[in-house]
Amino acid sequence: MRITLASTAMAAVCGSLALGVTAPALAAAPDTGHAAVAAHAPSALAETVAVGHRIVREARSSSPDAAKLTALQQQLEASARQLPSAPDPRDELKQALDKLIKDVTKIIDEVTKRDAAGTTAAANTFATDLKGVAAKVPLPQKGAGPLQVPVPL
């Protein structure tokens, strides 16, 4: 993996976000199992967003690789499973994560067809949907707004 200024900055932002959001929750005494799951949400979200950045970067590259995108899709699915969601299958977060997986499948299809315009459009859709996921993740602190997560434009 090439290390660039952008990837270094992205890793720093994700790490800072995870630490900044979870530190107060870790300092407080845990209430229930739900609170522990919600406290894990920022780091799981940061990991999901980081994988999302890599997907968008690969899709927008001059020669996107379908095999690499498939591997990234599997990483996205693994990180998305760590995000807390209600057991109800109609849960908004679960639906948003399922949409992200479908978006990556669309990107892979466009790359396989060698359709640059379709790949770019699918990557833009994925980036937009990735931003929407952050608003649906439950937070460890009551009354706090949605997480502000940097999303590729």
WOLINHU-V437383 format. One record per residue. N is the residue number from 1. SS is DSSP state (@ for helix, = for strand, . for the rest). OMEGA is omega in whole degrees, 0 to 359 (* if undefined). NEAR is the number of other C-alpha atoms within 8 Angstrom. Layout:
n: [N N]
ss: [SS SS]
omega: [OMEGA OMEGA]
near: [NEAR NEAR]
This chain:
n: [1 2 3 4 5 6 7 8 9 10 11 12 13 14 15 16 17 18 19 20 21 22 23 24 25 26 27 28 29 30 31 32 33 34 35 36 37 38 39 40 41 42 43 44 45 46 47 48 49 50 51 52 53 54 55 56 57 58 59 60 61 62 63 64 65 66 67 68 69 70 71 72 73 74 75 76 77 78 79 80 81 82 83 84 85 86 87 88 89 90 91 92 93 94 95 96 97 98 99 100 101 102 103 104 105 106 107 108 109 110 111 112 113 114 115 116 117 118 119 120 121 122 123 124 125 126 127 128 129 130 131 132 133 134 135 136 137 138 139 140 141 142 143 144 145 146 147 148 149 150 151 152 153]
ss: [. . . . @ @ @ @ @ @ @ @ @ @ @ @ @ @ @ @ @ @ @ @ @ @ @ . . . . . @ @ @ @ @ @ @ @ @ @ @ @ @ @ @ @ @ @ @ @ @ @ @ @ @ @ @ . . . . . . @ @ @ @ @ @ @ @ @ @ @ @ @ @ @ @ . . . . . . . . . . @ @ @ @ @ @ @ @ @ @ @ @ @ @ @ @ @ @ @ @ @ @ . . @ @ @ @ @ @ @ @ @ @ @ @ @ @ @ @ @ @ @ @ @ . . . . . . . . . . . . . . . . .]
omega: [177 177 180 178 181 181 177 179 179 179 179 180 180 179 179 178 181 181 182 182 184 183 178 180 179 180 180 178 180 181 183 176 180 180 178 178 180 178 179 185 182 180 177 178 179 178 179 180 179 177 177 177 180 178 181 180 180 181 182 180 183 177 182 183 182 180 178 178 177 177 178 177 178 176 178 179 180 180 179 178 180 180 180 174 180 180 179 183 179 180 183 180 179 179 180 178 177 178 177 180 178 177 179 177 177 178 180 178 180 178 179 178 183 179 184 181 178 179 179 179 179 178 178 177 179 181 178 180 178 178 180 180 182 181 184 182 179 183 180 182 179 176 180 180 180 179 175 184 177 183 180 180 *]
near: [2 3 6 6 6 6 8 9 8 9 9 8 8 11 9 8 11 11 9 8 9 13 8 8 12 9 6 6 6 9 7 6 7 7 10 11 9 12 12 10 15 14 10 12 13 13 10 11 11 11 11 11 10 9 12 13 8 10 14 10 7 4 4 10 9 9 6 7 14 9 8 11 12 8 9 12 9 8 12 11 7 8 11 10 9 6 5 5 7 6 10 7 10 10 10 11 10 8 9 11 11 8 12 14 9 9 13 12 8 13 14 8 6 6 9 8 6 9 14 10 8 13 14 10 9 12 13 8 11 12 11 9 11 12 8 9 14 8 12 11 6 5 4 6 4 9 9 5 9 5 9 6 4]
